Amino acid sequence: VGLNRRELESLIKSGALDCFNHKRSQMINSLDILLTGSKKERQAKQVGQTSIFDMLSEDDYDKYAKFEMEDIEEYPKLQKYKMEKEVSGFYLSGHPLELPEYERFTQRSNITSLDFFTEEDNRKHIKIIGIIQIEKKFGGIKISKSGKQYAVFQIEDKYSTIDVLAFEKCIQQCGHQIFNGNIVEIDGTLSVQTNEIEKTNANGEIEIEQITDVKIFANNISSLSSIDENKKIYIK
């Protein structure tokens, strides 16, 4: 098939070609050679050339023409998960927060999921381990009309995402932690607001629909390495 480099690389990164039993690192590393060989073969067929391999049996073809990829180490699981997210928008073969090295950190969260909040949770102190996600157009660190810095992004756990708002004081202390894909601990205050809007149903009748807006106002954003630095030891 006539795939260009970007398309083939995306298939490899997503895990779509794992069925060929090669490491993703091997396939990425061999891309240039594979694409060059494929291009030459297509060009030869277009001009009606016959190569020596066309006259060989299938067994002989495998013997003489099979390309051996360099045996290199596979990418770490975390890198593979990030690649999947990069090309598909989803973690496909696993989630970073399920890796053993992050399990002890996720236990620090004082919530079980980002999906279930009510107005009773408004102003609740919240602590969560998650992955920062920044929308290209609307997210990241910005400047308000009054000239103060603020940041808008999302924090993602294993199941869902929630909006996060950080103001100037937090950014001055922790702004260097706000970048896409960073795994952090956010300490902040939960905001849960329920708004009612009028909506016309299929029968033309007016219905009242409740929409719950949930976000976290971040007080502190910590890297996992800094959490390790602040271990406490109690001596009895």
Protein Blocks (a to p, Z undefined) as FASTA:
>chain_A
ZZdfklmmmmmmnopmmmnopafklmmmmmmmmmmmmmmmmmmmmnopacfklmpcfklm
mmmmpccddddddddfklmmmmmmmmnopafkbcfklpmklmmmmmmpccfbfkbccfkl
goiacdddddddddfklgcjdddfkopacdddddddfkbccdddddfklmmmmmmmmcgh
iacdddddddddddddddddfkopacdddddddddddfbdcdfklmmmmpccddZZ
